[in-house]
Amino acid sequence: MSYAESFERSLNSPEEFWLEAAESVDWVQAPTQALDDSGGPLYRWFPDGVLNTSYNALDRHVGAGRGDQVALIWDSPVTGSLRTYTYRQLTDEVSRFAGGLASLGVVKGDRVLIYLPMVPEAAIAMLACARLGAVHSVVFGGFAPKELAARVDDAKPKVIVAASCGIEPTRVVDYKAIIDEALDEAEHAPSRLVMLQRAVSPAELGENDIDWADLVADAEAVGPEPVAATDPLYILYTSGTTGRPKGVVRDNGGHAVALTWSMANVYDVHAGDVWWSASDVGWVVGHTYIVYAPLLVGATTVMYEGKPVGTPDAGAFWRVISAHGVKALFTAPTALRAIKKVDPEGRLLADYDLSRFETLFLAGERLDPETLSWASQLLNVPVVDHWWQTETGWPIAANLRGLEPMPVKPGSATVAVPGYDVRILDADGNDLPKGTEGDIAIRLPLPPGSLPTLWNDDERYREEYLTAHPGFYATGDGGYLDEDGYLFVLGRTDDVINVAGHRLATGTIESVLAAHPAVAECAVIGVQDKLKGQLPLGLVVLKAGVEIAGEQLRDDLVAAVRRDIGPVAAFRDVLVVAALPKTRSGKILRKAMRGIADGRDVPAPSTIEDSQVLDDIALLLRAAR
């Protein structure tokens, strides 16, 4: 079936399309209805279906005769460890840990908060919760006590599963101290804490704490608990929230169907293929494409502990792809820019065999044309940008490599994925012509796998996502569709600056700066100006070994912006910085830099390294101001 046929069916015959897609999932009770729109705009998918996500990710592959296939590869250069789990072994580990949680009183509907680094036990804990029908909430390991406490109070977990520490290339993070401080601050008190002891820094256990090893040693394996398709699978709190955290809910049925469909049709990854998503289980990419999606289709998933780029191992990506026979990699453009900065000629590639590598997928941060061109020439495989959000849980726009591969256009996330009716709207909610920038919105209902609501807060879900354009989900991003239906995402609508009444997307200017041969990565922010309201300021990181006078670089970049965008951009200020501050998922902290430029106090990033980077930039910004 062609893309056009698939997309048309998904919008005009959604019952038929999604019930057919649901046949790829094993059900205890197969659904007879795809969409329940009786509570719109709070829609539910497969309302009469019953299944278990853990069974679909594990047991059914063992039953199909592939129990000896490798399910998970754990590659941990920070500990010097490499461990593999077959589907049979992983099923056994998950079943016994689920039994351990059950012995602590965890039952269907209870919440379990998971605070673990990138270790196999993170996936085991998630799948064990799914096996019991418990709702897991993974919090990124190393998040500050205050943020952790807020999530504890909102999710009210019966049990916390944690590690004694996280191991990073340059330091060890004491998780137990963070947890103790968070629980002192939180109002809710979980009944037990399960602690995974790591040899480098074991923790002293308290009265209500239990060692992971002791828990599973005495546990009996348990089978999968049938749950309704509409029952929640997990809560994932979005980053950067203030006040009460915002918990995105993911259901069981729609999630399993959408992720299974996406692996085959978006990524062209199937049973037996080796897939690597270079993210963290604390983020939505880790939930979706490290743990659930690859296991749902019977693929082998790589879990990597450490930072795969930068000193001392800029070739880590190529090593992992070569060592494990990776077919497709999913990472952030930031990672490619970091490699380009350290090894712009790609000399490190010569040490590795990438003959089994077929596609590089990028998301999470806008892919600038220069990085796209560099990676494409270096790797000689398709380099595919695509776009999605924590809330949607899987891609909104993509180049569907397993359905109908399409030509790559620099700057575009390609086309709307079947199920997503993507529109470009003006402020009054009217459709804009092709090529015209506006708000990117998705006509309701969202497809399976997207958030049905926020945890215990339907009203907040309506207010934050469904009111800006009634009948649509507001993505918060701006962009346009071209004549071929390709979607160009220009960035968050709050990354639009207003220069003398002209609205300019910072992403458009960034693409010009990134094309300069001396620039490794860049960010553009709007700074206040008495005459024009706002002016763009470029912050650029130079490639390793590049020497260029500051005035020459500024003149080059100003001329390029004037040539490609025009004088209306009023671009004339450039700062060269050593690094850009980022979230742990690789997104540049533009909002924090804007706040500093405007003279406002901003929250500190979650790591010491990022705090130092932001402090250094703050000095430059304040000096420039």
SEBA-465517 format. One line per 8 residues: their letters; for each residue x, y, z of C-alpha. Coordinates in nm, 3 decimals. Example, Ala and Ser with C-alpha at 12.3 -4.5 7.8 and 13.67 -1.06 7.14 Angstrom:
# SEBA-465517
AS) 1.230:-0.450:0.780; 1.367:-0.106:0.714
END
This chain:
# SEBA-465517
MSYAESFE) 0.000:0.000:0.000; 0.131:0.346:-0.087; 0.173:0.628:0.163; -0.115:0.824:0.007; -0.351:0.526:0.033; -0.249:0.453:0.391; -0.282:0.815:0.499; -0.624:0.853:0.334
RSLNSPEE) -0.755:0.536:0.500; -0.628:0.645:0.842; -0.827:0.969:0.826; -1.138:0.865:0.633; -1.175:0.504:0.757; -1.005:0.507:1.098; -1.211:0.213:1.231; -1.100:-0.011:0.949
FWLEAAES) -0.741:0.117:0.948; -0.671:0.084:1.320; -0.859:-0.242:1.376; -0.647:-0.388:1.099; -0.332:-0.249:1.265; -0.448:-0.399:1.597; -0.419:-0.746:1.447; -0.041:-0.722:1.493
VDWVQAPT) -0.095:-0.729:1.871; -0.194:-1.036:2.075; -0.515:-0.972:2.269; -0.682:-1.151:2.557; -1.000:-1.003:2.413; -0.964:-0.853:2.067; -1.133:-0.514:2.022; -1.439:-0.484:1.802
QALDDSGG) -1.434:-0.103:1.815; -1.135:0.119:1.738; -1.241:0.464:1.857; -1.467:0.561:2.143; -1.558:0.925:2.076; -1.842:0.944:2.328; -1.631:1.151:2.569; -1.474:1.379:2.308
PLYRWFPD) -1.246:1.568:2.315; -1.119:1.300:2.557; -1.101:1.009:2.313; -1.028:0.645:2.391; -0.892:0.377:2.160; -0.994:0.007:2.153; -1.240:0.049:2.443; -1.346:-0.318:2.454
GVLNTSYN) -0.997:-0.464:2.406; -0.806:-0.652:2.678; -0.434:-0.733:2.663; -0.103:-0.719:2.849; 0.186:-0.511:2.717; 0.456:-0.717:2.890; 0.320:-1.035:2.731; 0.326:-0.873:2.388
ALDRHVGA) 0.684:-0.754:2.439; 0.819:-1.082:2.578; 0.617:-1.402:2.620; 0.467:-1.415:2.275; 0.812:-1.411:2.112; 0.923:-1.700:2.331; 0.604:-1.885:2.238; 0.674:-1.819:1.870
GRGDQVAL) 1.006:-2.005:1.896; 1.241:-1.708:1.925; 1.324:-1.741:2.293; 1.697:-1.775:2.218; 1.713:-1.456:2.011; 1.886:-1.165:2.184; 1.627:-0.917:2.306; 1.848:-0.661:2.481
IWDSPVTG) 2.216:-0.569:2.460; 2.351:-0.358:2.745; 2.668:-0.176:2.642; 2.821:0.021:2.931; 3.163:0.175:2.864; 3.144:0.368:3.192; 3.154:0.035:3.381; 3.338:-0.169:3.119
SLRTYTYR) 3.041:-0.403:3.097; 2.859:-0.579:2.815; 2.558:-0.797:2.888; 2.298:-0.962:2.667; 1.953:-1.102:2.744; 1.765:-1.341:2.521; 1.389:-1.312:2.504; 1.363:-1.616:2.733
QLTDEVSR) 1.606:-1.471:2.986; 1.442:-1.129:2.983; 1.098:-1.284:3.029; 1.227:-1.474:3.331; 1.391:-1.164:3.483; 1.077:-0.956:3.433; 0.847:-1.228:3.569; 1.052:-1.269:3.886
FAGGLASL) 1.085:-0.896:3.950; 0.711:-0.861:3.894; 0.670:-1.132:4.158; 0.895:-0.932:4.389; 0.684:-0.620:4.343; 0.369:-0.825:4.405; 0.519:-0.948:4.732; 0.547:-0.583:4.838
GVVKGDRV) 0.174:-0.538:4.775; 0.186:-0.385:4.426; -0.133:-0.464:4.235; -0.304:-0.350:3.916; -0.355:0.027:3.916; -0.085:0.103:4.176; 0.192:0.340:4.077; 0.562:0.253:4.091
LIYLPMVP) 0.821:0.529:4.053; 1.142:0.418:3.878; 1.460:0.617:3.939; 1.729:0.422:3.760; 2.021:0.496:3.525; 2.068:0.328:3.187; 2.089:-0.027:3.317; 1.893:-0.338:3.210
EAAIAMLA) 1.706:-0.328:3.538; 1.531:-0.010:3.418; 1.369:-0.199:3.132; 1.303:-0.497:3.360; 1.126:-0.275:3.615; 0.913:-0.106:3.348; 0.807:-0.437:3.194; 0.744:-0.587:3.538
CARLGAVH) 0.503:-0.305:3.621; 0.329:-0.359:3.287; 0.307:-0.731:3.369; 0.119:-0.656:3.691; -0.096:-0.383:3.539; 0.076:-0.133:3.769; 0.145:0.215:3.633; 0.512:0.308:3.619
SVVFGGFA) 0.654:0.658:3.625; 1.018:0.676:3.523; 1.203:0.983:3.648; 1.535:1.060:3.486; 1.813:0.935:3.712; 1.992:1.225:3.871; 1.701:1.470:3.869; 1.720:1.708:4.162
PKELAARV) 1.542:1.625:4.492; 1.281:1.900:4.451; 1.178:1.775:4.107; 1.170:1.416:4.230; 0.960:1.512:4.533; 0.702:1.686:4.312; 0.665:1.371:4.102; 0.632:1.154:4.411
DDAKPKVI) 0.351:1.373:4.541; 0.170:1.376:4.208; 0.195:1.006:4.119; 0.174:0.881:4.479; 0.369:0.561:4.415; 0.333:0.261:4.643; 0.694:0.163:4.575; 1.007:0.336:4.445
VAASCGIE) 1.263:0.135:4.247; 1.603:0.300:4.239; 1.977:0.246:4.209; 2.237:0.339:4.466; 2.410:0.561:4.212; 2.445:0.670:3.853; 2.780:0.646:3.678; 2.886:0.918:3.436
PTRVVDYK) 3.215:0.952:3.248; 3.355:1.203:3.496; 3.168:1.137:3.821; 2.942:0.913:4.028; 2.601:1.052:4.126; 2.470:0.946:4.468; 2.106:0.860:4.394; 2.028:0.747:4.748
AIIDEALD) 2.111:1.090:4.890; 1.884:1.253:4.630; 1.600:1.013:4.709; 1.633:1.064:5.086; 1.621:1.441:5.045; 1.324:1.417:4.807; 1.126:1.194:5.044; 1.197:1.432:5.333
EAEHAPSR) 1.043:1.708:5.123; 0.752:1.510:4.976; 0.418:1.477:5.151; 0.349:1.130:5.011; 0.545:0.841:5.163; 0.590:0.527:4.950; 0.568:0.207:5.152; 0.896:0.057:5.025
LVMLQRAV) 1.214:0.144:4.836; 1.376:-0.125:4.622; 1.747:-0.051:4.582; 1.968:-0.180:4.303; 2.312:-0.180:4.461; 2.593:-0.081:4.226; 2.941:-0.197:4.323; 3.108:0.140:4.267
SPAELGEN) 2.894:0.307:4.534; 2.652:0.086:4.732; 2.397:0.260:4.951; 2.318:0.214:5.317; 1.964:0.076:5.332; 1.700:0.215:5.562; 1.423:0.044:5.755; 1.179:0.035:5.460
DIDWADLV) 1.442:-0.037:5.195; 1.510:-0.373:5.034; 1.796:-0.485:4.813; 1.690:-0.572:4.455; 1.892:-0.896:4.469; 1.723:-1.005:4.793; 1.379:-0.923:4.656; 1.414:-1.134:4.341
ADAEAVGP) 1.595:-1.418:4.521; 1.279:-1.497:4.717; 1.029:-1.400:4.446; 0.802:-1.629:4.252; 0.758:-1.561:3.882; 0.416:-1.424:3.793; 0.225:-1.426:3.469; 0.082:-1.127:3.281
EPVAATDP) -0.229:-0.961:3.425; -0.499:-0.881:3.167; -0.578:-0.508:3.158; -0.818:-0.294:2.959; -0.671:-0.130:2.651; -0.771:0.204:2.803; -0.595:0.137:3.135; -0.283:0.350:3.188
LYILYTSG) 0.055:0.192:3.120; 0.274:0.476:3.242; 0.294:0.841:3.348; 0.579:1.048:3.207; 0.633:1.396:3.345; 0.737:1.650:3.088; 1.063:1.836:3.144; 1.081:2.199:3.240
TTGRPKGV) 0.752:2.215:3.427; 0.707:2.448:3.722; 0.465:2.414:4.009; 0.262:2.095:3.987; 0.427:1.863:3.733; 0.246:1.769:3.413; 0.205:1.393:3.383; 0.148:1.263:3.031
VRDNGGHA) -0.057:0.943:3.042; -0.002:0.654:2.799; -0.260:0.376:2.768; -0.190:0.007:2.703; -0.384:-0.079:2.389; -0.335:0.224:2.166; 0.029:0.240:2.270; 0.101:-0.122:2.172
VALTWSMA) -0.078:-0.088:1.837; 0.082:0.245:1.740; 0.436:0.144:1.837; 0.414:-0.188:1.655; 0.287:-0.009:1.345; 0.560:0.256:1.367; 0.852:0.014:1.390; 0.754:-0.156:1.066
NVYDVHAG) 0.629:0.144:0.869; 0.837:0.438:0.992; 1.166:0.268:1.077; 1.155:-0.051:0.866; 1.264:-0.253:1.172; 1.129:-0.603:1.221; 1.178:-0.919:1.424; 1.546:-1.010:1.444
DVWWSASD) 1.678:-0.668:1.339; 1.918:-0.483:1.570; 1.801:-0.135:1.665; 1.969:0.133:1.873; 1.798:0.436:2.019; 2.070:0.649:2.177; 1.855:0.816:2.438; 1.766:0.758:2.803
VGWVVGHT) 1.477:0.566:2.956; 1.390:0.881:3.151; 1.267:1.046:2.830; 0.984:0.953:2.597; 1.228:0.832:2.330; 1.366:0.585:2.581; 1.022:0.462:2.682; 0.909:0.421:2.325
YIVYAPLL) 1.215:0.321:2.127; 1.457:0.170:2.376; 1.210:-0.047:2.566; 0.862:-0.098:2.426; 0.859:-0.061:2.046; 1.160:-0.280:1.956; 1.050:-0.554:2.195; 0.691:-0.542:2.073
VGATTVMY) 0.810:-0.634:1.721; 1.070:-0.887:1.836; 1.377:-0.684:1.746; 1.702:-0.660:1.943; 1.737:-0.331:2.128; 2.068:-0.175:2.235; 2.082:0.006:2.571; 2.388:0.225:2.611
EGKPVGTP) 2.513:0.361:2.945; 2.735:0.663:2.901; 2.766:0.962:2.674; 2.835:0.825:2.325; 3.010:1.136:2.194; 3.284:1.362:2.319; 3.611:1.301:2.497; 3.758:1.043:2.511
DAGAFWRV) 3.544:0.837:2.270; 3.411:1.041:1.978; 3.386:0.716:1.781; 3.148:0.549:2.025; 2.854:0.560:1.784; 3.051:0.384:1.513; 3.189:0.127:1.760; 2.843:0.029:1.886
ISAHGVKA) 2.696:0.009:1.536; 2.986:-0.207:1.421; 3.009:-0.431:1.728; 2.640:-0.517:1.745; 2.541:-0.509:1.379; 2.298:-0.220:1.421; 2.058:-0.179:1.128; 1.914:0.159:1.229
LFTAPTAL) 2.010:0.426:1.481; 1.788:0.691:1.635; 1.957:0.986:1.806; 1.947:1.365:1.830; 2.108:1.608:1.582; 2.305:1.744:1.877; 2.501:1.419:1.888; 2.594:1.449:1.521
RAIKKVDP) 2.703:1.809:1.566; 2.922:1.703:1.858; 3.088:1.433:1.646; 3.132:1.681:1.361; 3.303:1.922:1.596; 3.555:1.661:1.718; 3.603:1.465:1.394; 3.482:1.679:1.102
EGRLLADY) 3.658:1.461:0.842; 3.511:1.138:0.981; 3.850:0.974:1.017; 3.728:0.757:1.307; 3.488:0.574:1.075; 3.778:0.391:0.913; 3.818:0.177:1.226; 3.470:0.025:1.210
DLSRFETL) 3.249:-0.194:0.991; 2.917:-0.025:0.922; 2.814:-0.258:0.640; 2.494:-0.365:0.818; 2.391:-0.007:0.899; 2.105:0.116:0.678; 1.942:0.431:0.820; 2.012:0.716:1.061
FLAGERLD) 1.701:0.870:1.220; 1.723:1.205:1.397; 1.474:1.392:1.617; 1.448:1.601:1.933; 1.616:1.913:1.796; 1.594:2.078:1.455; 1.822:1.913:1.200; 2.012:2.190:1.023
PETLSWAS) 2.093:2.134:0.654; 2.470:2.148:0.712; 2.463:1.859:0.960; 2.227:1.665:0.731; 2.466:1.707:0.438; 2.772:1.618:0.646; 2.620:1.301:0.792; 2.476:1.189:0.458
QLLNVPVV) 2.810:1.217:0.280; 3.001:1.061:0.568; 2.777:0.758:0.622; 2.639:0.707:0.272; 2.301:0.600:0.412; 1.968:0.788:0.432; 1.973:1.047:0.711; 1.612:1.103:0.807
DHWWQTET) 1.474:1.381:1.021; 1.137:1.324:1.188; 0.929:1.504:1.445; 0.722:1.411:1.747; 0.659:1.509:2.108; 0.645:1.360:2.457; 0.269:1.398:2.436; 0.227:1.209:2.110
GWPIAANL) 0.461:0.927:2.207; 0.554:0.840:1.847; 0.622:1.035:1.526; 0.383:1.299:1.394; 0.581:1.352:1.074; 0.835:1.118:0.922; 0.988:0.973:0.610; 0.821:0.632:0.629
RGLEPMPV) 1.107:0.403:0.534; 0.906:0.083:0.571; 0.596:0.206:0.390; 0.716:0.433:0.109; 1.062:0.590:0.132; 1.060:0.948:0.008; 1.325:1.195:-0.105; 1.490:1.387:0.178
KPGSATVA) 1.442:1.763:0.184; 1.676:1.959:0.411; 1.485:2.128:0.691; 1.179:1.904:0.662; 1.052:1.628:0.888; 0.890:1.490:0.567; 0.516:1.411:0.571; 0.239:1.361:0.825
VPGYDVRI) 0.231:1.004:0.955; -0.099:0.817:0.894; -0.337:0.900:1.176; -0.213:1.257:1.218; -0.424:1.519:1.037; -0.165:1.798:1.048; -0.279:2.153:0.965; -0.112:2.495:0.957
LDADGNDL) -0.343:2.749:1.120; -0.344:3.123:1.170; -0.430:3.286:1.502; -0.802:3.258:1.426; -0.784:2.887:1.347; -0.806:2.920:0.968; -0.608:2.692:0.737; -0.313:2.873:0.580
PKGTEGDI) -0.196:2.826:0.219; 0.097:2.599:0.136; 0.428:2.768:0.209; 0.280:3.003:0.471; 0.411:2.983:0.828; 0.166:2.937:1.113; 0.075:2.723:1.413; 0.113:2.349:1.364
AIRLPLPP) -0.203:2.182:1.493; -0.347:1.830:1.466; -0.716:1.776:1.409; -0.878:1.564:1.679; -0.891:1.282:1.756; -0.521:1.213:1.794; -0.429:0.862:1.677; -0.368:0.564:1.908
GSLPTLWN) -0.057:0.591:2.121; -0.096:0.964:2.185; -0.183:1.095:2.527; -0.554:1.055:2.614; -0.519:1.304:2.900; -0.292:1.423:3.182; -0.263:1.228:3.505; -0.562:1.311:3.725
DDERYREE) -0.619:1.638:3.539; -0.853:1.626:3.240; -0.922:1.997:3.273; -0.555:2.091:3.250; -0.525:1.872:2.940; -0.811:2.063:2.778; -0.672:2.404:2.879; -0.311:2.347:2.773
YLTAHPGF) -0.364:2.156:2.451; -0.719:2.187:2.319; -0.829:2.549:2.368; -0.595:2.748:2.140; -0.766:2.600:1.833; -1.096:2.425:1.921; -1.119:2.085:1.757; -0.741:2.062:1.734
YATGDGGY) -0.446:1.960:1.947; -0.207:2.257:1.965; 0.150:2.134:1.927; 0.308:2.461:2.040; 0.531:2.451:1.733; 0.529:2.671:1.427; 0.602:2.577:1.067; 0.459:2.529:0.720
LDEDGYLF) 0.365:2.267:0.461; 0.516:2.289:0.114; 0.349:2.203:-0.216; 0.448:1.835:-0.182; 0.298:1.807:0.167; 0.638:1.809:0.339; 0.624:1.956:0.688; 0.886:2.209:0.796
VLGRTDDV) 0.896:2.254:1.174; 1.059:2.586:1.259; 1.055:2.553:1.635; 0.843:2.633:1.934; 0.611:2.923:1.885; 0.787:3.093:2.174; 1.107:3.066:1.964; 0.958:3.317:1.723
INVAGHRL) 1.100:3.665:1.763; 0.928:3.987:1.663; 1.163:4.227:1.487; 0.993:4.560:1.420; 0.661:4.382:1.369; 0.805:4.102:1.156; 0.777:3.750:1.301; 1.093:3.546:1.242
ATGTIESV) 1.153:3.184:1.344; 1.491:3.148:1.514; 1.529:2.811:1.343; 1.536:2.980:1.004; 1.830:3.196:1.107; 2.004:2.902:1.275; 1.999:2.706:0.950; 2.194:2.988:0.783
LAAHPAVA) 2.451:3.010:1.062; 2.500:2.632:1.071; 2.592:2.629:0.702; 2.913:2.826:0.770; 3.215:2.591:0.743; 3.355:2.705:1.078; 3.034:2.649:1.281; 2.979:2.318:1.462
ECAVIGVQ) 2.647:2.413:1.622; 2.454:2.726:1.703; 2.150:2.878:1.866; 1.965:3.202:1.802; 1.770:3.385:2.071; 1.577:3.708:2.071; 1.710:3.988:2.291; 1.529:4.305:2.385
DKLKGQLP) 1.588:4.617:2.177; 1.437:4.961:2.244; 1.393:5.044:1.878; 1.286:4.717:1.716; 1.140:4.533:2.015; 1.364:4.230:1.966; 1.681:4.150:1.776; 1.831:3.809:1.700
LGLVVLKA) 2.154:3.713:1.871; 2.359:3.420:1.740; 2.558:3.197:1.973; 2.796:2.971:1.783; 3.032:2.687:1.874; 3.329:2.647:1.641; 3.452:2.318:1.498; 3.759:2.169:1.661
GVEIAGEQ) 4.083:2.312:1.524; 3.913:2.596:1.338; 4.069:2.940:1.375; 3.882:3.244:1.252; 3.885:3.602:1.374; 3.572:3.701:1.561; 3.510:4.001:1.340; 3.550:3.792:1.024
LRDDLVAA) 3.306:3.528:1.150; 3.055:3.793:1.246; 3.081:3.960:0.906; 3.042:3.625:0.728; 2.734:3.528:0.925; 2.568:3.869:0.902; 2.621:3.867:0.525; 2.482:3.512:0.496
VRRDIGPV) 2.165:3.597:0.691; 2.118:3.912:0.487; 2.162:3.712:0.166; 1.936:3.415:0.257; 1.670:3.584:0.472; 1.703:3.953:0.399; 1.764:4.278:0.585; 1.433:4.226:0.769
AAFRDVLV) 1.610:3.982:1.004; 1.822:4.271:1.138; 2.090:4.017:1.232; 2.418:4.171:1.342; 2.531:4.022:1.674; 2.731:3.699:1.719; 2.893:3.547:2.028; 3.139:3.258:2.005
VAALPKTR) 3.088:3.018:2.297; 3.266:2.701:2.407; 2.944:2.499:2.433; 2.567:2.539:2.442; 2.366:2.439:2.750; 2.130:2.148:2.686; 1.877:1.929:2.857; 1.974:1.568:2.912
SGKILRKA) 1.778:1.476:2.599; 1.991:1.711:2.389; 1.758:2.010:2.354; 1.930:2.347:2.372; 1.821:2.560:2.668; 1.711:2.858:2.460; 1.455:2.971:2.716; 1.721:2.988:2.988
MRGIADGR) 1.955:3.187:2.765; 1.671:3.425:2.670; 1.598:3.478:3.037; 1.959:3.561:3.115; 1.978:3.797:2.817; 1.668:3.974:2.950; 1.819:4.001:3.298; 1.592:3.743:3.462
DVPAPSTI) 1.688:3.468:3.707; 1.646:3.121:3.555; 1.632:2.774:3.712; 1.962:2.589:3.719; 2.003:2.295:3.476; 1.995:1.944:3.617; 2.371:1.874:3.590; 2.684:2.045:3.712
EDSQVLDD) 2.835:2.048:3.362; 2.533:2.222:3.208; 2.521:2.471:3.496; 2.882:2.567:3.424; 2.810:2.604:3.053; 2.511:2.827:3.129; 2.716:3.032:3.379; 2.985:3.091:3.115
IALLLRAA) 2.726:3.202:2.860; 2.559:3.423:3.121; 2.885:3.617:3.164; 2.912:3.669:2.787; 2.547:3.770:2.754; 2.561:4.014:3.040; 2.881:4.164:2.906; 2.722:4.203:2.564
R) 2.409:4.356:2.713
END
